[in-house]
Structures are given as C-alpha cells and as structure tokens.
Amino acid sequence: MDTLQSCHLGPGISPELIIPEHFFMYLLKGSMVAYNGDKHYQLKMGDCCIARKNHLLRYNKQQLDGDFKKIVIVLDEAFLKRFQAKHPLQKGIVEEEESIHFIEDDKLLNSFIHSLEPYYKGVAQIEEAFADLKREELLLILLQKDPSLASVFFDFGTPQKIDIKAFMSRNFRFNVSLERFAFLTGRSLSGFKRDFQQTFNDTPGRWLTRKRLEEAYFLIRQQSKKPNDIYLNLGFEDLSHFSFAFKKHFGQSPSKLLKS
C-alpha cells in the first residue's frame, strides 16, 4: 500500500456537514475520528467504510509522519441508478442506521485498491474513461460481501418523517441550514417550523442559539475548555460572533468565565 496515493472517483463531495451522496472510503495513511451527533467512529490505517447519504457527520483527521492519505469513491444516485438498471438486485434488510458502515477487509477488496494505481493521472484522480468501470467493480465487490447493502444504495426516496425532538436534541451542534434540518427530518421548511414551534415552544433560530450557548457554558465552566477550541464544533461560524452572543446571553464573555 505504500505506493498508493490519495485518490478520488466520482462527483465532488461538498464541504457541508451533511453527506449528500454515499461514498466508500479506504484509509491509506493516518487516522480519523468521525462524529454524527450521537457517537464517535474511530478509523485507522487500513480501515474501509461506507459513509451513508443524508447523515450529518463531522470528522477530524490525524496525520501519520506528516501525511494523510485516503481513497474516496463517491456512489452518487445517478451512477447507482445506471448500475441498478444493469444489475437488478433483490433488496435485503439493513438493521442498523449507522452513519458509517464499516466494511470488513479481504483479499478481493485489497486487490481492488491496488488495481487503482495504474489509472492515476498524478493529481489524485482516476482517468475519466475508467472511473465508472472501477466504481462498478467496487460496487459488485461490496454487494457480494454484503447483499443487504442493496437496501442502502438503491433507496432513492427522501428521508421519512421522524421525531423532531430527538433529532434536534442530538444534532443541534451541526451548523447546517434550517432547510437541511427540515429535509433530514422528512418535512418541508414550513412544516419543520410549525412542528418545531409546537414541540419546543420556540423558533428554531432562538432554540439553536440557546442550546449551543448552554453547551458552551457547560464546557467552559465545568471542563475548562477554551472558547477558540469549541465554538466551531458548537455551530458558530466565527469566534467574535460566538463571544458576542455568549456575553449577550450570560452577561459576561466566555474568556472571563474561563478565568473565574
């Protein structure tokens, strides 16, 4: 594996915290910790997994000897529909709803990873003419290993309506738009705002700000966390906005609370 470099196949993945398309990842060098609002996932060198579409995820990567390398292969909906037309499959049942589905390593998967090397263009990208062929090969391997994944890959519907209180209480730290929160809970924006008001007796904007500030207060007061180490992970876009909102809500700045 030492000769392999970071590689990407398929459409680009946006930097949003919501995973817009399923993607396969193989960690070549370094390690990673991913967080979905409910649990942490530890990935080490040699691990491979499927990151599942329409899940919220935040991750931190750790370099090894100053380097971090991964292979990412995006299994977008358009490609999956073309694949399904060529290879009709019976959907199985996937019991877990994990954001990350780990794939057990084997000789066939290792051979596939090595087979990517000759197609590099030198810029971490596979030659376009071979991209779909290699993605199709990977998908056939994954479905052979775990046929129940057909129910994950070939479910093209929108998220179903879910419990808004449980979802928001778990995911308030993620800095995504209300439109995204609405979509992930299976609602239109207007339906999301209406159900949110009925559930929390508050608007989404005010509730999110208060929850994030209360979490910040706890982390600073009880765990002595520094403001500049926590504001991004609590959904604030910049430190000055976080400090202003914190002082307005609690009557003192987060740095003053830390010193008290």
C-alpha positions in Angstrom: 0.0 0.0 0.0 3.0 2.3 0.4 3.0 3.2 -3.3 -0.7 4.3 -3.3 -1.6 8.0 -3.1 -4.8 9.7 -2.1 -7.4 9.2 -4.8 -11.0 10.3 -5.6 -13.5 8.8 -8.0 -16.9 10.3 -8.8 -18.5 13.7 -8.3 -17.1 16.0 -5.8 -18.3 15.9 -2.2 -19.3 19.3 -0.8 -17.8 20.5 2.4 -21.2 20.5 4.1 -21.7 18.5 7.3 -24.5 16.6 5.6 -23.3 13.7 3.5 -25.0 14.4 0.1 -24.2 11.0 -1.5 -23.0 7.6 -0.3 -19.2 7.2 -0.5 -16.7 4.5 0.1 -13.5 5.4 1.9 -10.3 3.5 2.4 -7.8 5.0 4.8 -4.3 4.6 3.4 -2.3 6.6 5.9 -3.2 8.4 9.2 -6.3 8.1 11.3 -9.7 9.7 11.6 -12.4 10.3 14.2 -15.9 11.0 12.9 -18.9 12.2 15.0 -22.6 12.0 13.9 -24.1 13.9 16.9 -24.7 10.7 18.8 -21.5 8.6 18.7 -17.8 8.7 17.6 -16.4 6.4 14.9 -12.6 5.6 15.0 -11.0 4.9 11.7 -7.3 3.8 11.5 -5.0 3.0 8.6 -6.3 0.1 6.6 -10.0 0.6 7.6 -12.6 1.0 4.9 -16.2 2.1 5.3 -19.3 3.4 3.6 -20.4 6.9 4.7 -24.2 7.0 4.3 -26.2 9.5 2.4 -28.3 12.1 4.2 -26.5 11.7 7.5 -24.8 14.5 9.5 -21.1 13.9 10.1 -18.1 15.9 11.4 -14.6 14.4 11.3 -11.1 15.2 12.4 -8.1 13.6 10.6 -4.7 12.8 12.2 -1.6 12.7 10.0 1.0 10.0 10.3 4.6 11.1 9.7 3.2 14.4 8.4 0.9 12.7 5.9 -2.8 11.7 5.5 -3.9 9.6 2.5 -7.3 8.2 1.7 -9.2 6.8 -1.3 -12.7 8.2 -1.7 -15.1 6.7 -4.2 -18.5 8.5 -4.5 -21.5 6.3 -5.3 -23.9 9.1 -6.4 -27.5 8.5 -7.2 -27.1 8.9 -11.0 -24.4 6.2 -11.0 -26.4 3.9 -8.7 -29.5 4.1 -11.0 -27.4 3.2 -14.0 -25.9 0.3 -12.1 -29.3 -0.9 -10.9 -30.6 -1.0 -14.5 -27.7 -3.2 -15.5 -27.7 -5.4 -12.4 -31.2 -5.9 -10.9 -30.9 -6.9 -7.3 -33.2 -8.0 -4.6 -33.1 -5.6 -1.7 -32.1 -7.0 1.7 -32.7 -5.6 5.1 -30.2 -3.4 6.9 -31.0 -3.4 10.6 -28.6 -0.7 11.7 -29.0 3.0 10.9 -25.3 3.9 11.4 -23.9 7.0 9.7 -20.8 4.9 8.9 -20.9 1.3 7.9 -17.6 -0.5 8.3 -16.5 -2.9 5.6 -14.5 -6.0 6.6 -11.2 -6.2 4.7 -10.5 -9.1 2.5 -8.2 -10.2 -0.4 -10.7 -9.1 -3.1 -11.1 -5.6 -1.7 -7.3 -5.3 -1.3 -6.8 -6.3 -4.9 -9.3 -3.7 -6.0 -7.5 -1.0 -4.0 -4.1 -1.9 -5.7 -5.8 -2.0 -9.1 -6.5 1.7 -8.9 -2.8 2.7 -9.0 -2.2 2.3 -12.8 -5.0 4.7 -13.6 -3.8 7.7 -11.6 -3.3 10.9 -13.6 -0.9 12.2 -11.0 -3.4 14.5 -9.3 -5.2 12.1 -7.1 -7.8 11.4 -9.8 -8.5 8.4 -11.9 -8.7 8.6 -15.7 -12.2 9.5 -16.6 -12.6 6.7 -19.1 -12.1 4.1 -16.3 -13.9 5.9 -13.4 -17.3 4.3 -13.8 -15.8 0.9 -14.6 -13.8 0.9 -11.4 -16.8 2.2 -9.4 -18.9 -0.6 -10.8 -16.3 -3.2 -9.9 -16.2 -1.9 -6.3 -20.0 -2.0 -6.0 -20.1 -5.6 -7.2 -17.5 -6.5 -4.6 -19.3 -4.7 -1.8 -22.7 -6.3 -2.7 -21.1 -9.7 -2.9 -19.7 -9.3 0.6 -22.9 -7.9 2.0 -26.0 -8.2 -0.2 -28.1 -6.3 2.3 -26.3 -3.1 1.2 -28.6 -3.1 -1.8 -31.2 -1.6 0.5 -28.8 1.2 1.4 -27.5 2.0 -2.1 -30.8 1.7 -4.0 -33.1 3.6 -1.7 -33.7 6.7 -3.7 -36.5 8.2 -1.6 -36.4 11.2 0.6 -36.0 10.9 4.4 -39.1 9.8 6.2 -40.8 12.0 8.8 -39.0 11.4 12.2 -39.2 12.6 15.8 -38.1 16.2 15.6 -37.3 16.5 19.3 -34.9 13.5 19.4 -33.3 14.6 16.1 -32.7 18.2 17.1 -31.5 17.4 20.6 -28.9 15.1 19.1 -27.8 17.4 16.2 -28.1 21.0 17.4 -24.3 21.4 17.3 -24.2 21.0 13.5 -24.1 24.3 11.6 -26.5 23.5 8.7 -29.4 25.5 7.4 -33.0 25.1 8.5 -33.8 23.8 5.1 -31.3 21.0 5.7 -32.7 20.2 9.1 -36.2 20.2 7.6 -35.2 17.8 4.8 -33.4 15.4 7.2 -36.5 15.2 9.5 -38.8 14.5 6.5 -40.5 17.8 6.4 -41.0 20.9 4.2 -39.4 24.1 5.7 -42.8 25.4 6.7 -43.8 22.1 8.2 -40.5 21.9 10.1 -41.0 25.4 11.6 -44.6 24.6 12.6 -43.7 21.3 14.2 -40.7 22.8 15.9 -42.8 25.6 17.5 -45.3 23.0 18.7 -42.6 20.8 20.1 -40.2 23.3 21.7 -42.5 26.4 22.1 -39.8 28.5 20.4 -38.4 29.3 16.9 -35.6 27.1 15.5 -33.2 30.0 15.4 -33.6 31.1 19.0 -33.6 27.5 20.3 -30.5 26.6 18.4 -28.6 29.6 19.7 -29.7 29.0 23.3 -28.8 25.3 23.2 -25.4 25.9 21.7 -24.6 28.7 24.3 -25.7 26.5 27.2 -23.5 23.7 25.9 -20.6 26.2 25.6 -21.2 27.4 29.2 -21.0 23.9 30.5 -17.8 23.1 28.5 -16.1 26.3 29.7 -17.3 26.3 33.3 -17.2 22.5 34.0 -14.4 21.3 31.7 -12.3 24.4 31.4 -12.5 24.3 27.6 -11.1 27.3 25.7 -13.6 29.3 23.7 -11.5 29.1 20.5 -11.4 25.3 20.8 -15.2 24.8 21.0 -17.0 27.4 19.0 -16.8 25.7 15.6 -17.9 22.4 17.0 -21.0 24.1 18.5 -22.2 25.5 15.2 -20.8 29.1 15.4 -19.1 30.4 12.3 -16.6 32.7 13.9 -15.2 33.4 17.4 -16.3 37.0 17.5 -19.9 36.1 16.8 -19.8 33.4 19.4 -18.3 35.7 22.1 -20.9 38.4 21.3 -23.8 36.0 21.6 -22.3 34.4 24.8 -21.9 37.8 26.5 -25.4 38.9 25.5 -26.9 35.7 26.9 -24.9 35.3 30.1 -23.8 38.8 30.8 -20.1 38.0 30.7 -17.6 37.0 28.0 -16.6 33.3 27.6 -12.9 34.2 28.3 -14.0 35.9 31.6 -16.0 32.8 32.6 -12.9 30.6 31.9 -10.8 32.7 34.3 -13.4 32.9 37.1 
